[in-house]
């Protein structure tokens, strides 16, 4: 059998300042970070900056940050995504709710919240910036009711939570967070945390380690897997609730990885969770999931493990078809190539083509399946590997040749695969292999010339 191999000389790509790690938060696990400062700092002037990538759009409030002890104006300050996916800043009163919604689960957002209640102009007492640009369009704007010199609970001797609202009773966050900074005593501009790329115009992070964080300020870089609550500015660390080293990710604002897309569905929508690497199926209906990144060129690799009972779960690739989550119907001009663990191969181009059983040895839940997609060769191919050994090679069906394709899952009978695109996975990784550029964390090394689906590799090969 052909086995996976990797060249000895791994290339490197220089991209300036890089963020190496993020933290994955999952509401099902009640994951959050918290601490209570031992002394009071500046409660009137402060700045909060963080990067985040959402992974679940479920119509439920999701709290990113809360400071305070109770639901009172002078004793609570919160940042959250609302039920309609707006970004909300509030205490007991609602200060700001954006008109803009934040539903792009394929991208990282950068938020900066500047607070200075000593300012004589009420509209200057809280300012919100998204990706370097001040947000000025609000469905709700109650800043005029913030009294001058108002004391918020931020930087006070009260609980500070990241990822939930204990006051309101949970509402945990689903997504990745990176480079979380709180500045005590200064209202800093977004340019202290990021800059626009001179070539692309895209907002990108800069090194914040040299900032003055103040008495109760902090800096969470999530680099230390053994202590993901570490305050890199030297302050008191955060306590972790249901967070372990396995929740560290390499999906970051400077290298964005492919994940499942919670906004796409055919027939019925699976539950996307665990950093959008799991598409969980609840019954025997026809549920499908497609990835956030489509592929037209290049050679790409990802891994998966069958989860639960082996049965009618299918994994492979699909072209881009129409979908409608609300009605659960509509998929047009969609072509698919998949396999199931029992050893069958399937293709769909208007009608289903199914091979006989025995195309390869049946998989078990302990097997790691590698998928290698070649979009560069004259005859584009997809290869499947089981625990590092090649088990099946297929040319892309003619309807898929030369088109954009996406990693894809299909399921019947409450069965699925746990995916690993390289940025984060709930699969147990024992060998921690990367691609030839050093990106991704896989159980097996990708074949020579195949790469993790992430923005750094896409910029070079996609």
C-alpha positions in Angstrom: 0.0 0.0 0.0 1.1 3.6 -0.6 1.8 5.3 2.6 1.8 9.0 3.6 5.2 10.7 3.3 6.5 14.1 3.9 9.6 15.9 2.6 12.3 16.5 5.2 12.7 20.2 4.4 9.7 22.1 5.6 9.2 25.5 4.0 8.3 28.6 5.9 6.2 31.6 4.9 7.0 35.0 6.3 3.9 37.0 7.1 5.1 39.5 9.7 3.4 39.3 13.1 1.8 36.0 13.7 -0.7 34.8 16.3 0.1 31.2 17.1 -2.9 30.1 19.1 -6.5 30.8 20.0 -8.9 29.3 22.5 -12.0 27.3 21.5 -15.1 27.8 23.6 -18.1 25.5 23.5 -21.4 26.2 25.2 -22.3 22.5 25.5 -19.3 22.1 27.8 -20.0 25.3 29.9 -16.5 26.6 29.0 -15.4 30.0 30.4 -12.6 31.9 32.1 -13.0 34.0 35.2 -11.2 36.0 37.9 -11.8 38.7 40.5 -9.3 41.5 40.8 -7.9 41.9 44.4 -8.0 45.7 44.3 -9.9 48.3 42.3 -8.5 50.0 39.2 -9.9 52.7 36.9 -13.6 52.0 36.5 -14.3 55.0 34.3 -11.6 54.7 31.6 -10.6 51.4 30.0 -10.3 49.6 26.7 -11.2 46.0 25.7 -9.8 44.4 22.5 -10.2 40.9 21.2 -10.4 38.8 18.1 -13.1 36.2 17.6 -14.4 33.7 15.1 -18.0 32.5 15.6 -18.8 28.9 15.0 -22.5 28.6 15.9 -25.4 30.8 14.8 -28.3 29.5 16.8 -30.6 32.4 17.7 -29.4 32.4 21.4 -27.6 35.1 23.2 -23.9 34.4 23.5 -21.9 36.3 26.0 -18.3 37.2 25.3 -17.6 39.2 28.5 -19.3 40.1 31.7 -18.0 42.1 34.7 -20.0 42.5 37.8 -22.0 40.9 40.6 -25.7 41.7 39.8 -28.1 42.9 37.2 -27.8 46.6 38.0 -26.5 49.5 36.0 -23.6 50.3 38.3 -22.8 46.6 38.9 -22.7 45.0 35.4 -21.0 45.5 32.1 -21.5 43.0 29.3 -20.4 42.3 25.7 -22.5 39.8 23.7 -23.9 38.7 20.4 -27.7 39.1 20.6 -30.4 36.7 19.4 -30.4 38.4 16.0 -26.5 38.2 15.8 -26.1 41.9 16.6 -23.2 43.0 18.8 -24.6 44.4 22.1 -22.9 46.5 24.9 -25.0 46.7 28.0 -25.5 46.6 31.7 -29.0 46.5 33.1 -29.6 49.2 30.5 -28.7 48.5 26.9 -26.1 51.1 25.8 -25.5 50.0 22.2 -26.9 47.4 19.8 -25.6 47.4 16.2 -27.7 47.4 13.1 -25.0 45.3 11.6 -25.2 41.5 12.1 -22.2 39.2 12.6 -22.9 35.9 10.9 -19.7 35.2 8.9 -18.4 32.0 10.5 -15.6 31.8 7.9 -13.8 34.9 9.2 -12.2 36.5 12.2 -13.6 39.7 13.6 -11.7 42.2 15.7 -13.6 44.3 18.3 -12.3 47.2 20.3 -14.5 48.8 23.0 -13.3 52.2 24.2 -14.8 53.6 27.5 -14.2 56.9 29.1 -17.1 58.2 31.2 -15.1 61.3 32.2 -15.6 62.7 28.7 -17.9 65.7 28.5 -19.6 64.4 25.4 -21.9 61.5 26.1 -21.5 59.8 22.7 -17.7 59.6 23.4 -18.2 57.6 26.6 -18.4 54.3 24.8 -17.1 53.7 21.3 -17.1 50.5 19.3 -14.7 49.6 16.5 -14.9 46.5 14.2 -11.9 45.6 12.1 -10.4 49.0 12.7 -13.4 51.0 11.7 -15.7 52.8 14.2 -19.2 51.4 14.2 -21.7 54.3 13.9 -25.0 52.7 12.9 -27.0 51.4 15.9 -30.4 50.0 16.3 -30.2 51.1 20.0 -28.0 54.0 21.2 -28.5 55.0 24.8 -25.1 56.5 25.5 -26.8 59.9 26.3 -28.1 58.3 29.5 -24.6 57.3 30.8 -23.8 59.9 33.5 -20.5 61.6 33.3 -17.9 59.9 35.6 -20.1 56.8 35.8 -18.3 53.9 37.5 -18.6 50.5 35.7 -17.7 47.2 37.4 -14.8 46.7 35.0 -11.5 46.8 36.8 -13.3 46.6 40.1 -13.1 43.9 42.7 -16.0 42.0 41.1 -16.0 38.8 38.9 -14.8 39.2 35.3 -16.0 36.4 33.0 -15.0 35.6 29.5 -17.3 33.3 27.6 -20.5 33.4 29.7 -22.9 35.4 31.9 -23.2 33.9 35.4 -25.5 36.8 36.3 -28.0 35.9 33.6 -27.4 32.2 34.0 -25.0 30.9 31.4 -25.5 31.9 27.8 -22.1 30.5 26.9 -20.1 31.5 23.9 -19.4 29.3 20.9 -16.4 30.2 18.9 -12.6 30.9 19.0 -11.1 33.9 20.8 -7.6 35.3 20.4 -5.4 38.1 21.7 -7.8 39.2 24.5 -6.6 42.5 26.0 -8.0 44.7 28.7 -6.4 48.1 29.4 -7.0 49.7 32.8 -6.9 53.5 32.8 -6.5 54.3 29.0 -8.9 54.7 26.1 -6.8 53.3 23.3 -7.4 53.6 19.5 -7.8 50.4 17.5 -4.4 51.1 15.8 -2.8 50.1 19.1 -4.0 46.5 18.4 -4.1 46.2 14.6 -3.4 47.9 11.2 -4.6 47.8 7.6 -2.4 45.7 5.4 -0.8 48.0 2.8 -1.3 45.5 -0.1 -4.8 44.0 0.6 -6.4 46.6 2.9 -7.4 43.8 5.3 -7.3 44.6 9.0 -4.7 42.5 10.7 -3.2 42.2 14.3 0.0 43.7 15.5 2.1 42.9 18.6 0.4 44.2 21.7 2.9 42.8 24.3 4.5 46.2 24.8 1.4 48.0 25.8 0.9 49.4 29.4 -2.0 47.3 30.7 -2.6 49.1 34.0 -3.5 47.9 37.5 -6.2 45.4 36.5 -5.5 45.1 32.8 -4.5 41.7 31.3 -3.4 40.0 28.1 -4.5 36.5 27.2 -2.5 35.1 24.3 -3.4 31.4 24.9 0.1 30.2 24.0 0.6 28.0 27.1 -1.6 24.9 26.6 -0.9 23.9 30.2 -2.3 27.2 31.5 -4.7 28.7 29.0 -5.8 31.4 31.5 -2.2 32.7 31.8 -2.0 36.5 31.9 0.9 37.2 29.6 1.1 40.8 31.0 2.2 39.4 34.4 -1.1 39.8 36.3 -3.2 37.3 38.0 -4.2 34.4 35.8 -7.8 33.5 34.9 -9.4 30.4 36.4 -10.6 27.9 33.8 -14.0 26.2 33.9 -14.2 23.0 31.9 -11.3 24.2 29.7 -8.3 21.9 29.1 -5.2 21.9 27.0 -7.2 20.2 24.3 -9.1 23.5 23.8 -6.0 25.3 22.5 -6.3 25.9 18.7 -4.1 27.0 15.9 -7.0 28.6 14.0 -6.1 32.3 14.4 -6.6 35.7 12.8 -3.3 35.3 11.0 -4.0 31.8 9.8 -7.7 31.1 9.4 -8.6 27.4 9.0 -11.5 25.7 7.2 -14.4 24.7 9.4 -18.0 23.5 8.9 -20.5 26.2 7.8 -23.5 26.4 10.2 -25.4 28.6 7.7 -25.5 25.9 5.0 -27.8 22.9 5.0 -29.7 20.6 2.7 -32.9 18.9 3.8 -32.2 19.3 7.5 -29.5 21.1 9.4 -27.1 19.3 11.7 -25.9 20.9 14.9 -22.5 22.4 14.4 -20.3 22.5 17.5 -16.8 22.1 19.0 -15.2 24.9 17.1 -17.3 23.9 14.0 -15.4 20.7 13.6 -18.4 18.4 14.6 -21.6 18.2 12.6 -23.9 16.4 15.1 -26.9 14.6 13.8 -30.0 14.0 15.9 -32.2 11.6 14.0 -32.5 9.5 10.8 -33.2 12.4 8.4 -31.0 13.4 5.5 -28.6 16.0 7.1 -25.6 17.5 5.3 -22.8 19.8 6.2 -20.4 21.7 4.0 -17.2 23.5 4.8 -16.6 27.3 4.8 -13.8 27.2 2.2 -14.2 26.1 -1.4 -11.2 24.8 -3.4 -10.5 25.4 -7.1 -6.7 24.9 -7.2 -4.0 23.3 -5.1 -3.6 20.0 -3.2 -5.4 19.7 0.1 -5.6 17.4 3.1 -7.9 16.9 6.0 -8.7 14.0 8.5 -11.8 12.5 10.0 -12.8 9.8 12.5 -16.1 7.9 12.4 -18.1 8.8 15.5 -20.7 6.6 17.3 -22.2 3.6 15.5 -20.7 2.8 12.1 -23.4 3.0 9.5 -24.8 5.4 7.0 -22.3 8.3 7.3 -20.6 9.7 4.2 -17.7 12.0 3.8 -16.0 13.5 0.8 -16.6 16.6 -1.4 -19.4 18.6 -2.9 -19.8 21.4 -5.4 -21.6 24.6 -4.3 -25.4 24.2 -4.5 -28.2 26.4 -3.4 -29.5 25.8 0.1 -32.3 27.1 2.3 -32.1 26.4 6.0 -35.5 27.8 6.9 -37.4 25.4 4.5 -34.8 22.7 4.6 -35.1 22.3 0.9 -33.5 23.3 -2.3 -30.1 22.0 -3.6 -29.5 22.6 -7.3 -26.6 21.8 -9.5 -24.8 20.0 -6.7 -22.5 17.1 -7.3 -20.9 14.9 -4.7 -18.3 12.2 -4.2 -18.2 10.4 -0.9 -17.4 7.1 0.9 -18.9 5.4 3.8 -17.0 3.4 6.5 -18.3 0.0 5.3 -16.2 0.3 2.1 -18.5 1.7 -0.5 -17.9 4.7 -2.8 -20.7 7.0 -4.0 -21.0 9.7 -6.6 -24.0 11.9 -7.3 -24.5 13.9 -10.6 -28.3 14.1 -10.8 -28.6 10.4 -9.9 -26.8 8.3 -7.3 -24.0 5.9 -8.3 -23.1 3.3 -5.7 -20.2 0.9 -5.8 -20.3 -2.6 -4.5 -19.1 -3.2 -0.9 -15.4 -4.0 -0.4 -13.8 -1.1 -2.2 -11.6 -0.9 0.9 -11.5 -2.5 4.3 -14.2 -1.3 6.6 -13.3 1.4 9.0 -13.9 1.5 12.8 -14.2 4.3 15.2 -10.5 3.9 16.1 -9.4 4.6 12.5 -8.2 7.9 11.3 -9.3 8.7 7.7 -7.2 11.0 5.7 -8.6 12.8 2.6 -6.2 14.2 0.0 -7.8 16.3 -2.8 -5.7 17.1 -5.9 -7.2 20.1 -7.8 -4.0 20.8 -9.8 -3.5 17.7 -12.0 -5.0 17.3 -15.4 -7.4 14.6 -14.0 -8.4 15.9 -10.6 -8.4 13.2 -8.0 -9.5 12.4 -4.4 -7.6 9.9 -2.3 -8.6 8.3 0.9 -6.1 7.0 3.5 -6.8 4.8 6.5 -4.3 5.3 9.3 -1.7 6.5 6.9 -2.1 3.9 4.1 -3.9 4.6 0.8 -7.2 2.7 0.5 -9.0 4.3 -2.5 -8.2 6.7 -5.4 -10.9 8.2 -7.6 -10.9 10.7 -10.4 -13.3 13.5 -9.8 -16.5 12.9 -11.8 -16.7 14.9 -15.0 -19.3 17.3 -13.5 -16.8 18.3 -10.8 -13.8 18.7 -12.9 -12.7 22.4 -13.0 -15.3 23.5 -10.5 -15.0 24.8 -6.9 -15.5 22.0 -4.4 -16.0 21.9 -0.7 -15.3 19.3 2.0 -18.7 17.7 2.7 -20.6 15.4 5.1 -23.8 13.5 4.7 -25.6 11.5 7.3 -28.5 9.1 8.0 -29.4 7.4 11.2 -27.7 9.7 13.7 -24.1 9.0 12.6 -21.3 11.3 11.7 -17.6 11.9 11.4 -15.5 14.1 13.7 -13.4 16.3 11.3 -9.9 17.7 11.6 -9.0 20.4 9.1 -5.9 21.1 11.2 -6.8 24.2 13.2 -8.7 22.3 15.9 -10.2 18.9 16.5 -11.8 16.9 19.3 -10.1 13.8 17.9 -7.2 12.5 20.0 -3.9 13.4 18.3 -1.0 11.3 19.3 1.6 12.2 16.7 0.9 15.9 16.0 2.0 15.9 12.4 1.9 19.1 10.2 2.0 19.8 6.5 5.2 20.7 4.7 4.8 24.4 5.7 4.4 23.5 9.3 0.6 24.2 9.4 -2.1 22.1 10.9 -2.1 19.4 13.6 -2.8 16.0 12.2 -2.6 12.4 13.3 -0.7 11.5 10.1 1.6 13.5 7.9 -0.2 14.7 4.7 1.1 13.3 1.5 4.0 15.2 -0.1 2.7 18.3 -1.7 -0.6 18.3 0.1 -1.5 21.1 2.6 -3.9 22.0 5.3 -6.9 24.2 4.2 -5.9 27.5 5.8 -5.4 31.1 4.6 -1.6 31.0 4.6 -1.6 27.9 2.3 -4.4 29.3 0.2 -2.5 32.5 -0.4 0.4 30.4 -1.8 -1.3 27.5 -3.5 -5.0 28.3 -3.9 
